[in-house]
Amino acid sequence: MRRSSLAAPLALAASLAAATPTLAAVVHGLQHTARGGATLTVTGSGFADRALEVGNLGSSGQDGVAIALPGSNGVSVTFGTPFAPLHEPIIHRDLALRSLVSGTPVTHLELHADQVGPNCVMGASSPGALSMRVDIWDGDQLRYSVHHPPGTPVTFTTVSIEEPMEQAAYKNGCCCNCNVILIKLTRSVGLQITGVPVTGTGVVFTFEMGADPPPASEAVIRCATSSVSEGAGGAMLLSQVLVTTGSPPGTPGTLPASLDVVSGALLSASPSGGISVSPDGTRNPVAVSLNGLPPGEPVIEPLQSAGATLDAD
């Protein structure tokens, strides 16, 4: 596919009617489906602030959302502050990356987060991993890099599970057969792992695998609250969801290249096993952006288009 410059993101006047909870929605060019008793509400008046609020989250741990990932390397999710004025606090959240193996969904990567008093404790696992390395970054400075048994938790001190953060789960089969979980905060905080204190803005869990992991088919995010009050359940906001399509450029603390829907596009799996970009039916211009690719970097995943404009910055 020829990549041409993408004009400045269009400020499209796509005003929404009163937001109504639903069980399925296309947001960020991806199909989202409610899990358990959750409901989905599309928020925002245009593509610049379009987001998805997942509400009615209870204490079972089964309520959340599944995101279809068409033949990608994985997903990057940015969590925002829910718009719901009153909601039960979330005490647990997990993010699972799944692939189809002989037609059956299999979890290849999982991140668990639990609120323990004022702290958030996170641990990651990848079934079949040969080893796990934990890197802690403070901005662009690597502060800690040690191998630990898979599942070893990291404590984020005085951090709420509901504060804005970015979480990514993806495979990196280009330079090594690895699965990766990345967590990025908007501020520097104190962290602890096996009793060792470190200061940082993000954590990367890298799992060495014996073979190249298969492409992702979906990501599932589930939450649990401590209880459900009358008329108010838990809520989380997905302010952005990106499909990852390549290896991380530069340091391991950076995200891989990603495919971001700017307007009018629906992402799906192509017959060749890549990603297909097609109009989403809104009649808005079809525009997607390839972010994080250095100049001249080839597109790792095969893309098929239907009038898409790509930006390779």
The 8 nearest C-alpha neighbors of each residue, nearest first, counted from 0:
[[1, 2, 302, 303, 304, 301, 309, 298],
 [2, 0, 3, 309, 308, 307, 304, 310],
 [3, 1, 309, 0, 310, 4, 311, 308],
 [2, 4, 309, 310, 5, 308, 1, 311],
 [5, 3, 310, 6, 309, 2, 308, 311],
 [4, 6, 310, 309, 308, 3, 7, 288],
 [5, 7, 8, 4, 9, 310, 308, 3],
 [6, 8, 9, 5, 10, 4, 261, 310],
 [9, 7, 6, 10, 261, 5, 47, 262],
 [8, 10, 11, 7, 6, 262, 261, 46],
 [11, 9, 12, 8, 45, 47, 46, 13],
 [10, 12, 9, 13, 45, 46, 283, 262],
 [13, 11, 14, 45, 10, 44, 46, 9],
 [12, 14, 45, 11, 44, 15, 46, 10],
 [15, 13, 44, 12, 45, 16, 43, 11],
 [16, 14, 44, 13, 17, 18, 43, 42],
 [15, 17, 18, 14, 19, 44, 13, 42],
 [16, 18, 19, 15, 42, 14, 41, 20],
 [17, 19, 16, 40, 41, 42, 20, 15],
 [18, 20, 40, 17, 21, 41, 39, 16],
 [21, 19, 40, 39, 38, 18, 22, 41],
 [20, 22, 39, 38, 23, 40, 19, 24],
 [21, 23, 33, 38, 39, 32, 24, 20],
 [24, 22, 32, 31, 21, 33, 39, 25],
 [23, 25, 31, 30, 26, 32, 22, 21],
 [24, 26, 30, 29, 31, 28, 27, 23],
 [25, 27, 28, 29, 24, 30, 51, 31],
 [28, 26, 29, 260, 240, 25, 239, 259],
 [27, 29, 265, 26, 266, 264, 260, 25],
 [30, 28, 25, 27, 26, 266, 67, 265],
 [29, 31, 25, 67, 66, 24, 32, 26],
 [30, 32, 66, 24, 23, 65, 25, 29],
 [33, 31, 23, 65, 64, 22, 34, 66],
 [32, 34, 64, 22, 37, 38, 63, 23],
 [35, 33, 63, 64, 62, 37, 36, 32],
 [36, 34, 62, 61, 37, 63, 33, 64],
 [35, 37, 62, 34, 55, 38, 56, 33],
 [38, 36, 55, 62, 56, 33, 63, 35],
 [37, 39, 54, 22, 21, 20, 53, 33],
 [40, 38, 53, 21, 20, 22, 52, 54],
 [41, 39, 20, 52, 51, 19, 42, 18],
 [40, 42, 51, 50, 52, 18, 39, 43],
 [43, 41, 50, 49, 51, 40, 18, 44],
 [44, 42, 49, 48, 45, 50, 41, 15],
 [43, 45, 14, 15, 13, 49, 48, 42],
 [44, 46, 13, 47, 43, 49, 48, 11],
 [47, 45, 49, 48, 262, 261, 11, 44],
 [48, 46, 45, 49, 10, 43, 8, 261],
 [47, 49, 43, 46, 45, 50, 44, 238],
 [50, 48, 43, 46, 42, 45, 47, 44],
 [51, 49, 238, 42, 237, 41, 48, 43],
 [52, 50, 41, 237, 40, 236, 42, 53],
 [51, 53, 236, 40, 235, 39, 54, 237],
 [54, 52, 39, 235, 234, 38, 236, 51],
 [55, 53, 234, 38, 56, 37, 233, 52],
 [54, 56, 232, 37, 233, 38, 57, 234],
 [57, 55, 233, 232, 54, 62, 37, 234],
 [58, 56, 224, 223, 59, 232, 227, 233],
 [57, 59, 224, 223, 226, 60, 225, 227],
 [60, 58, 61, 57, 223, 62, 224, 222],
 [59, 61, 223, 222, 58, 62, 221, 57],
 [62, 60, 35, 59, 221, 63, 222, 34],
 [63, 61, 35, 37, 34, 221, 56, 36],
 [62, 64, 221, 34, 220, 37, 222, 33],
 [63, 65, 33, 34, 220, 32, 219, 31],
 [66, 64, 219, 32, 31, 218, 33, 220],
 [67, 65, 31, 218, 217, 30, 219, 68],
 [66, 68, 217, 30, 216, 29, 69, 65],
 [69, 67, 217, 216, 71, 215, 70, 66],
 [70, 68, 268, 267, 71, 216, 274, 67],
 [71, 69, 214, 273, 268, 215, 272, 274],
 [72, 70, 73, 215, 69, 214, 244, 68],
 [73, 71, 169, 170, 244, 243, 214, 215],
 [72, 74, 169, 243, 71, 215, 168, 242],
 [73, 75, 242, 243, 168, 167, 241, 169],
 [74, 76, 167, 241, 240, 166, 242, 168],
 [77, 75, 240, 166, 165, 239, 167, 78],
 [76, 78, 165, 239, 238, 164, 237, 166],
 [77, 79, 237, 163, 164, 236, 238, 165],
 [80, 78, 163, 236, 238, 237, 81, 77],
 [79, 81, 236, 163, 82, 162, 161, 78],
 [82, 80, 236, 235, 83, 234, 79, 52],
 [81, 83, 84, 80, 52, 236, 234, 235],
 [82, 84, 81, 85, 86, 234, 54, 52],
 [85, 83, 82, 86, 81, 231, 234, 87],
 [86, 84, 83, 231, 87, 232, 233, 82],
 [87, 85, 233, 231, 232, 234, 88, 83],
 [86, 88, 233, 232, 224, 227, 89, 231],
 [89, 87, 224, 233, 86, 90, 225, 161],
 [88, 90, 224, 223, 91, 233, 87, 222],
 [89, 91, 114, 224, 113, 223, 88, 225],
 [92, 90, 113, 223, 222, 112, 89, 114],
 [93, 91, 222, 112, 221, 111, 223, 113],
 [92, 94, 111, 110, 221, 220, 112, 95],
 [93, 95, 220, 110, 109, 219, 111, 96],
 [94, 96, 109, 219, 218, 108, 97, 106],
 [97, 95, 218, 108, 106, 107, 217, 109],
 [96, 98, 106, 105, 217, 107, 215, 216],
 [99, 97, 215, 216, 105, 104, 214, 100],
 [98, 100, 104, 103, 102, 105, 216, 101],
 [99, 101, 103, 102, 98, 104, 105, 213],
 [102, 100, 103, 99, 104, 105, 98, 213],
 [101, 103, 100, 99, 104, 98, 105, 216],
 [102, 104, 99, 100, 101, 105, 98, 97],
 [105, 103, 99, 98, 97, 100, 106, 102],
 [106, 104, 97, 98, 99, 103, 107, 100],
 [105, 107, 97, 96, 108, 95, 98, 104],
 [108, 106, 125, 97, 96, 126, 105, 109],
 [109, 107, 125, 96, 95, 106, 124, 168],
 [108, 110, 95, 124, 94, 123, 96, 125],
 [109, 111, 123, 94, 93, 122, 95, 124],
 [112, 110, 93, 122, 121, 92, 123, 109],
 [111, 113, 121, 92, 120, 91, 93, 119],
 [114, 112, 91, 120, 90, 119, 115, 121],
 [113, 115, 119, 90, 118, 160, 116, 91],
 [116, 114, 118, 119, 113, 117, 120, 90],
 [115, 117, 118, 114, 119, 157, 159, 90],
 [118, 116, 157, 115, 158, 159, 156, 119],
 [119, 117, 156, 157, 158, 115, 116, 155],
 [118, 120, 114, 155, 158, 113, 160, 154],
 [119, 121, 154, 113, 112, 153, 155, 152],
 [122, 120, 112, 153, 152, 111, 154, 113],
 [121, 123, 152, 150, 111, 110, 151, 153],
 [124, 122, 110, 150, 109, 111, 149, 121],
 [125, 123, 150, 109, 149, 108, 126, 110],
 [124, 126, 108, 107, 128, 127, 109, 206],
 [127, 125, 128, 107, 124, 108, 106, 149],
 [126, 128, 125, 129, 208, 209, 107, 207],
 [129, 127, 208, 130, 126, 207, 125, 206],
 [128, 130, 207, 208, 127, 209, 206, 131],
 [129, 131, 207, 128, 206, 132, 148, 149],
 [132, 130, 206, 149, 205, 146, 147, 148],
 [133, 131, 146, 205, 145, 204, 147, 134],
 [132, 134, 204, 145, 144, 203, 146, 205],
 [135, 133, 144, 203, 143, 202, 136, 132],
 [136, 134, 202, 143, 142, 201, 141, 199],
 [135, 137, 141, 201, 199, 140, 142, 138],
 [138, 136, 199, 200, 140, 139, 141, 201],
 [137, 139, 140, 136, 200, 199, 201, 187],
 [138, 140, 137, 136, 141, 252, 250, 253],
 [141, 139, 137, 138, 136, 142, 135, 199],
 [140, 142, 136, 143, 135, 137, 139, 134],
 [143, 141, 136, 135, 140, 137, 144, 197],
 [142, 144, 135, 134, 141, 145, 136, 197],
 [143, 145, 134, 133, 135, 132, 146, 142],
 [146, 144, 133, 132, 147, 143, 134, 131],
 [147, 145, 132, 131, 133, 148, 144, 130],
 [146, 148, 131, 132, 149, 145, 151, 133],
 [147, 149, 151, 131, 150, 130, 146, 132],
 [150, 148, 124, 131, 151, 147, 123, 130],
 [149, 151, 123, 124, 122, 152, 148, 147],
 [150, 152, 149, 148, 122, 147, 153, 123],
 [153, 151, 122, 121, 150, 120, 154, 192],
 [152, 154, 192, 121, 120, 191, 122, 155],
 [155, 153, 120, 191, 190, 119, 156, 121],
 [156, 154, 190, 119, 118, 158, 120, 189],
 [155, 157, 118, 158, 189, 190, 154, 119],
 [158, 156, 118, 117, 155, 159, 119, 188],
 [157, 159, 118, 156, 119, 155, 117, 160],
 [160, 158, 161, 162, 119, 118, 157, 117],
 [159, 161, 162, 119, 114, 158, 89, 90],
 [162, 160, 159, 163, 80, 89, 235, 79],
 [161, 163, 159, 160, 164, 80, 79, 158],
 [164, 162, 79, 78, 80, 161, 184, 185],
 [165, 163, 184, 78, 183, 77, 162, 185],
 [164, 166, 77, 183, 76, 182, 78, 184],
 [167, 165, 182, 76, 181, 75, 77, 183],
 [166, 168, 75, 181, 180, 74, 76, 169],
 [169, 167, 180, 74, 73, 179, 75, 96],
 [168, 170, 73, 72, 179, 178, 74, 167],
 [169, 171, 178, 72, 177, 179, 172, 212],
 [172, 170, 177, 173, 246, 178, 176, 175],
 [171, 173, 176, 175, 211, 174, 170, 177],
 [174, 172, 171, 175, 246, 176, 245, 211],
 [173, 175, 172, 171, 176, 246, 177, 247],
 [176, 174, 172, 177, 173, 171, 211, 207],
 [175, 177, 172, 211, 208, 210, 171, 207],
 [178, 176, 207, 171, 208, 206, 175, 170],
 [177, 179, 170, 206, 205, 169, 171, 207],
 [178, 180, 205, 169, 204, 168, 170, 206],
 [181, 179, 168, 204, 167, 203, 205, 169],
 [180, 182, 203, 167, 166, 202, 204, 179],
 [183, 181, 166, 202, 201, 165, 203, 167],
 [184, 182, 201, 165, 164, 200, 166, 181],
 [185, 183, 164, 200, 186, 201, 165, 182],
 [184, 186, 164, 183, 200, 163, 187, 165],
 [187, 185, 184, 200, 188, 199, 183, 201],
 [186, 188, 200, 199, 198, 137, 189, 185],
 [189, 187, 199, 198, 200, 186, 190, 156],
 [188, 190, 198, 156, 197, 155, 199, 196],
 [191, 189, 155, 197, 154, 196, 198, 156],
 [190, 192, 196, 154, 195, 194, 153, 197],
 [191, 193, 153, 195, 194, 154, 152, 196],
 [192, 194, 195, 191, 151, 153, 152, 196],
 [193, 195, 192, 191, 196, 190, 154, 153],
 [194, 196, 192, 191, 193, 197, 190, 143],
 [197, 195, 191, 190, 194, 192, 189, 198],
 [198, 196, 190, 189, 191, 199, 195, 142],
 [199, 197, 189, 188, 190, 187, 137, 196],
 [198, 200, 137, 187, 136, 188, 201, 135],
 [199, 201, 187, 137, 184, 186, 136, 183],
 [202, 200, 183, 136, 182, 199, 135, 184],
 [201, 203, 135, 182, 134, 181, 136, 204],
 [202, 204, 181, 134, 180, 133, 205, 182],
 [205, 203, 133, 180, 179, 132, 181, 206],
 [206, 204, 179, 132, 131, 178, 203, 177],
 [207, 205, 131, 178, 177, 130, 128, 179],
 [206, 208, 177, 130, 129, 128, 176, 131],
 [209, 207, 128, 177, 176, 210, 129, 206],
 [208, 210, 176, 207, 129, 211, 128, 127],
 [211, 209, 208, 176, 212, 177, 172, 207],
 [210, 212, 176, 172, 213, 208, 209, 177],
 [213, 211, 210, 170, 214, 176, 172, 178],
 [212, 214, 215, 211, 98, 99, 170, 72],
 [215, 213, 70, 72, 71, 98, 216, 212],
 [214, 216, 98, 71, 73, 97, 70, 72],
 [215, 217, 98, 68, 69, 97, 70, 67],
 [218, 216, 67, 68, 97, 66, 215, 96],
 [217, 219, 96, 66, 95, 65, 97, 67],
 [218, 220, 65, 95, 94, 64, 66, 221],
 [221, 219, 94, 64, 63, 93, 65, 95],
 [222, 220, 63, 62, 93, 92, 61, 60],
 [223, 221, 92, 60, 91, 62, 63, 93],
 [224, 222, 60, 58, 91, 57, 89, 90],
 [223, 225, 89, 58, 90, 226, 57, 88],
 [224, 226, 58, 90, 223, 89, 227, 88],
 [227, 225, 224, 58, 228, 57, 87, 232],
 [226, 228, 232, 57, 87, 231, 229, 58],
 [229, 227, 231, 230, 226, 232, 87, 86],
 [228, 230, 231, 227, 232, 226, 87, 86],
 [229, 231, 228, 232, 227, 86, 85, 55],
 [230, 232, 86, 228, 229, 87, 227, 85],
 [233, 231, 55, 56, 87, 86, 227, 57],
 [232, 234, 56, 87, 86, 55, 54, 88],
 [233, 235, 54, 53, 56, 81, 86, 55],
 [236, 234, 53, 81, 52, 54, 237, 80],
 [235, 237, 52, 81, 79, 78, 51, 238],
 [238, 236, 78, 51, 239, 50, 77, 79],
 [237, 239, 50, 79, 77, 78, 236, 51],
 [240, 238, 77, 237, 76, 50, 241, 27],
 [239, 241, 76, 75, 27, 77, 242, 237],
 [242, 240, 75, 259, 74, 258, 257, 243],
 [241, 243, 74, 258, 257, 73, 244, 71],
 [244, 242, 257, 73, 74, 72, 256, 245],
 [243, 245, 257, 72, 256, 71, 300, 242],
 [246, 244, 256, 255, 299, 243, 247, 72],
 [245, 247, 255, 171, 248, 173, 256, 244],
 [255, 248, 246, 254, 253, 256, 249, 251],
 [249, 247, 255, 246, 250, 253, 291, 254],
 [250, 248, 247, 251, 253, 252, 254, 255],
 [249, 251, 252, 253, 248, 247, 139, 254],
 [252, 250, 253, 247, 249, 248, 203, 254],
 [251, 253, 250, 136, 203, 254, 139, 181],
 [254, 252, 251, 250, 247, 255, 248, 249],
 [253, 255, 247, 256, 252, 248, 251, 291],
 [247, 256, 254, 246, 245, 243, 248, 257],
 [255, 257, 291, 245, 244, 290, 292, 243],
 [258, 256, 243, 244, 290, 242, 289, 241],
 [257, 259, 289, 242, 288, 241, 243, 290],
 [260, 258, 288, 241, 287, 261, 257, 289],
 [259, 261, 287, 27, 28, 262, 264, 288],
 [262, 260, 287, 286, 259, 288, 46, 8],
 [263, 261, 286, 285, 260, 264, 284, 283],
 [262, 264, 285, 283, 284, 279, 278, 281],
 [265, 263, 278, 279, 285, 277, 28, 262],
 [264, 266, 28, 279, 277, 276, 278, 29],
 [267, 265, 276, 28, 275, 29, 264, 274],
 [266, 268, 69, 275, 274, 269, 265, 276],
 [267, 269, 69, 274, 275, 70, 273, 272],
 [268, 270, 275, 273, 274, 272, 271, 267],
 [271, 269, 272, 268, 273, 275, 274, 303],
 [272, 270, 269, 273, 301, 268, 274, 303],
 [273, 271, 269, 270, 70, 268, 274, 301],
 [274, 272, 301, 269, 70, 271, 300, 302],
 [275, 273, 268, 302, 269, 267, 69, 70],
 [274, 276, 303, 269, 267, 268, 266, 302],
 [277, 275, 304, 266, 265, 303, 305, 264],
 [276, 278, 305, 265, 264, 304, 279, 275],
 [279, 277, 264, 280, 263, 265, 285, 305],
 [280, 278, 265, 264, 263, 281, 277, 282],
 [279, 281, 282, 278, 263, 283, 264, 265],
 [280, 282, 283, 279, 263, 278, 284, 264],
 [283, 281, 280, 284, 263, 278, 279, 285],
 [282, 284, 263, 281, 285, 262, 280, 278],
 [285, 283, 263, 286, 262, 282, 264, 278],
 [284, 286, 263, 264, 307, 262, 278, 283],
 [287, 285, 308, 307, 262, 261, 284, 260],
 [288, 286, 260, 261, 309, 259, 308, 307],
 [289, 287, 310, 259, 309, 258, 290, 260],
 [288, 290, 258, 311, 310, 257, 309, 259],
 [291, 289, 257, 256, 312, 292, 288, 311],
 [290, 292, 256, 312, 293, 257, 255, 289],
 [291, 293, 256, 290, 311, 312, 296, 294],
 [292, 294, 296, 295, 291, 312, 248, 311],
 [295, 293, 296, 292, 312, 311, 297, 291],
 [294, 296, 297, 293, 292, 311, 298, 312],
 [295, 297, 293, 294, 292, 298, 311, 299],
 [298, 296, 299, 295, 292, 294, 293, 300],
 [297, 299, 300, 296, 301, 245, 244, 302],
 [300, 298, 245, 297, 244, 301, 246, 296],
 [299, 301, 298, 273, 244, 302, 274, 245],
 [302, 300, 273, 274, 299, 303, 298, 272],
 [303, 301, 274, 275, 273, 300, 304, 0],
 [302, 304, 275, 276, 274, 301, 269, 0],
 [305, 303, 276, 307, 306, 275, 277, 302],
 [304, 306, 277, 307, 276, 278, 303, 285],
 [305, 307, 304, 285, 308, 277, 278, 286],
 [308, 306, 285, 286, 305, 304, 309, 287],
 [307, 309, 286, 287, 5, 3, 306, 310],
 [310, 308, 2, 288, 287, 3, 5, 289],
 [309, 311, 288, 5, 4, 289, 312, 3],
 [312, 310, 289, 292, 290, 309, 288, 2],
 [311, 290, 310, 292, 291, 293, 289, 294]]
